[in-house]
Amino acid sequence: MSGRSRLKDIDSSKQAGYVPYRIARRLTNDSDMSMRERTTLRQQLRAFADGRIIDSDGGESECYNFYDWFCKGTSLKNKAEALFKKLERILPLLPGVDQENTYVFFKNNCPMCGSLYDDFRICDLESGDVIYCITPSCGHDSSRGEASIWGRANKFDGPLVTATGWGELVKKLKDPSVLAGK
């Protein structure tokens, strides 16, 4: 079974807490992945500025920081570049994201009723827990094209912010009260 297939099997549980480090430990039986081996969001952004895309474990691969995908593998690099640009745009507007204590990974989603869409997840470096899940353009038929931010502030029990599109979401976040206390 390929690594990608095993990742899909693990992802089928749909548990929000499953992120690359936990998956990596299960696939490699390496329970000793230390903090120093993990890549910070700051390191990922620096690498992107240098023209490289590194995974949340610090490596470069044909996955381009995606841990699950349903699209053609040849499109992952372009998708990753677009998601990193969106991350750079929105990061200063997100409260509580310390670039030294977080990392990001990407996911390509395939809803039963809708089309493929991407999101990125900002995670706590120590625990691996997702802090924010940001969807620039939803593919679900019921909310096609909408942008949203989901977060642990409300235990992912609905979006923290929604907008008709990415531009409107960024505009909403420029008002600090939108995510204040969330």
C-alpha positions as CSV (number, residue, x, y, z in Angstrom):
1,M,0.0,0.0,0.0
2,S,1.4,3.4,-0.9
3,G,2.0,6.2,1.6
4,R,-0.7,8.2,-0.2
5,S,-3.2,5.3,0.1
6,R,-2.4,4.9,3.8
7,L,-2.9,8.6,4.3
8,K,-6.4,8.4,2.7
9,D,-7.2,5.4,4.9
10,I,-6.2,7.4,8.0
11,D,-8.1,10.5,6.8
12,S,-11.3,8.5,6.3
13,S,-11.9,8.8,10.1
14,K,-12.5,12.5,9.5
15,Q,-11.1,13.4,13.0
16,A,-10.1,17.1,13.1
17,G,-7.1,16.2,15.3
18,Y,-5.3,14.0,12.7
19,V,-2.5,16.0,11.2
20,P,0.8,15.2,9.4
21,Y,2.9,14.6,12.5
22,R,0.5,12.1,14.0
23,I,0.2,10.4,10.6
24,A,4.0,10.3,10.2
25,R,4.4,8.7,13.6
26,R,1.8,6.0,12.6
27,L,3.3,5.3,9.2
28,T,6.9,5.2,10.4
29,N,6.3,3.9,14.0
30,D,8.5,6.7,15.1
31,S,7.2,7.9,18.4
32,D,10.3,10.0,19.0
33,M,9.6,12.9,16.6
34,S,10.9,15.8,18.6
35,M,10.2,19.5,18.4
36,R,13.5,20.2,16.7
37,E,12.6,17.9,13.8
38,R,9.4,19.9,13.1
39,T,9.3,22.8,10.8
40,T,7.8,26.1,12.0
41,L,5.4,28.2,10.0
42,R,8.2,30.9,9.8
43,Q,10.5,28.3,8.2
44,Q,7.9,27.3,5.7
45,L,7.2,30.9,4.7
46,R,11.0,31.6,4.4
47,A,11.4,28.6,2.2
48,F,8.4,29.7,0.0
49,A,10.0,33.2,-0.3
50,D,13.1,31.3,-1.6
51,G,11.1,29.4,-4.1
52,R,10.8,26.2,-2.2
53,I,7.8,24.4,-0.7
54,I,8.6,22.4,2.4
55,D,6.2,20.1,4.1
56,S,5.4,20.4,7.8
57,D,8.2,17.9,8.5
58,G,10.7,20.2,6.7
59,G,11.2,18.1,3.6
60,E,10.6,18.8,0.0
61,S,8.4,16.3,-1.8
62,E,6.1,15.8,-4.7
63,C,3.2,16.3,-2.2
64,Y,4.0,20.0,-1.9
65,N,2.7,20.1,1.7
66,F,-0.6,18.4,0.9
67,Y,-1.3,15.4,3.1
68,D,-4.4,14.3,1.2
69,W,-5.6,15.0,-2.3
70,F,-8.0,13.9,-4.9
71,C,-6.8,16.1,-7.8
72,K,-4.0,15.2,-10.2
73,G,-0.6,15.1,-8.5
74,T,0.7,17.3,-11.2
75,S,-1.5,20.2,-10.0
76,L,-0.3,20.1,-6.4
77,K,2.6,22.5,-6.9
78,N,0.4,25.3,-8.4
79,K,-2.2,24.7,-5.7
80,A,0.4,24.9,-3.0
81,E,1.9,28.2,-4.4
82,A,-1.6,29.7,-4.5
83,L,-2.4,28.6,-0.9
84,F,0.9,29.9,0.4
85,K,0.1,33.3,-1.2
86,K,-3.3,33.3,0.5
87,L,-1.7,32.3,3.8
88,E,0.7,35.2,3.6
89,R,-2.1,37.6,2.9
90,I,-4.3,36.5,5.8
91,L,-1.7,35.6,8.4
92,P,-1.3,39.1,9.8
93,L,-5.0,39.3,10.4
94,L,-5.3,36.1,12.4
95,P,-5.1,36.5,16.2
96,G,-3.0,34.1,18.2
97,V,-0.8,32.6,15.4
98,D,2.8,32.5,16.6
99,Q,4.9,31.6,13.5
100,E,7.5,30.0,15.8
101,N,5.0,27.7,17.4
102,T,2.8,26.7,14.5
103,Y,3.0,25.1,11.1
104,V,0.7,24.8,8.1
105,F,-0.4,21.9,5.8
106,F,-2.8,21.7,2.8
107,K,-5.7,19.5,2.1
108,N,-7.6,18.9,-1.2
109,N,-11.2,18.0,-0.4
110,C,-13.7,15.9,-2.3
111,P,-17.2,16.5,-1.1
112,M,-20.0,14.0,-2.0
113,C,-22.1,16.9,-3.3
114,G,-19.8,19.4,-5.0
115,S,-16.5,19.9,-6.6
116,L,-12.9,19.6,-5.4
117,Y,-11.6,22.4,-3.2
118,D,-8.5,23.2,-1.1
119,D,-8.0,24.4,2.4
120,F,-5.1,25.1,4.7
121,R,-4.8,24.3,8.3
122,I,-2.6,26.1,10.8
123,C,-1.6,23.8,13.7
124,D,0.0,24.0,17.1
125,L,3.6,22.8,16.7
126,E,3.7,21.0,20.1
127,S,0.4,19.2,20.1
128,G,-0.4,19.0,16.3
129,D,-3.9,20.3,17.0
130,V,-5.5,22.4,14.3
131,I,-6.0,26.0,15.4
132,Y,-7.6,27.3,12.2
133,C,-8.9,25.6,9.1
134,I,-9.2,28.2,6.3
135,T,-11.1,27.5,3.1
136,P,-10.6,30.2,0.4
137,S,-13.3,28.8,-1.9
138,C,-15.7,26.0,-0.8
139,G,-16.7,23.3,-3.2
140,H,-19.8,22.0,-1.4
141,D,-22.9,22.6,-3.5
142,S,-24.6,24.3,-0.5
143,S,-21.9,26.9,-0.1
144,R,-20.0,26.9,-3.4
145,G,-17.4,29.6,-3.6
146,E,-17.8,30.8,0.0
147,A,-14.7,31.5,2.0
148,S,-14.6,30.5,5.6
149,I,-12.5,30.2,8.7
150,W,-13.1,27.4,11.2
151,G,-11.3,27.3,14.5
152,R,-10.7,25.6,17.8
153,A,-12.1,28.6,19.6
154,N,-15.6,27.2,19.1
155,K,-14.4,23.6,18.8
156,F,-15.0,23.7,15.1
157,D,-18.8,23.8,15.8
158,G,-19.4,26.0,12.8
159,P,-17.4,28.7,11.0
160,L,-15.9,31.6,12.9
161,V,-16.2,33.8,9.8
162,T,-17.8,33.3,6.4
163,A,-17.8,35.5,3.3
164,T,-19.1,35.3,-0.3
165,G,-15.5,35.0,-1.5
166,W,-11.8,35.3,-0.5
167,G,-11.6,39.0,-1.1
168,E,-14.6,39.7,1.2
169,L,-13.1,37.4,3.9
170,V,-9.9,39.3,3.9
171,K,-11.8,42.6,4.0
172,K,-13.9,41.3,7.0
173,L,-10.7,40.3,8.9
174,K,-9.3,43.8,8.6
175,D,-11.8,44.6,11.3
176,P,-10.2,43.2,14.5
177,S,-13.5,42.7,16.2
178,V,-14.5,40.0,13.7
179,L,-12.3,37.4,15.4
180,A,-11.9,39.1,18.7
181,G,-12.4,36.7,21.5
182,K,-12.7,33.7,19.1
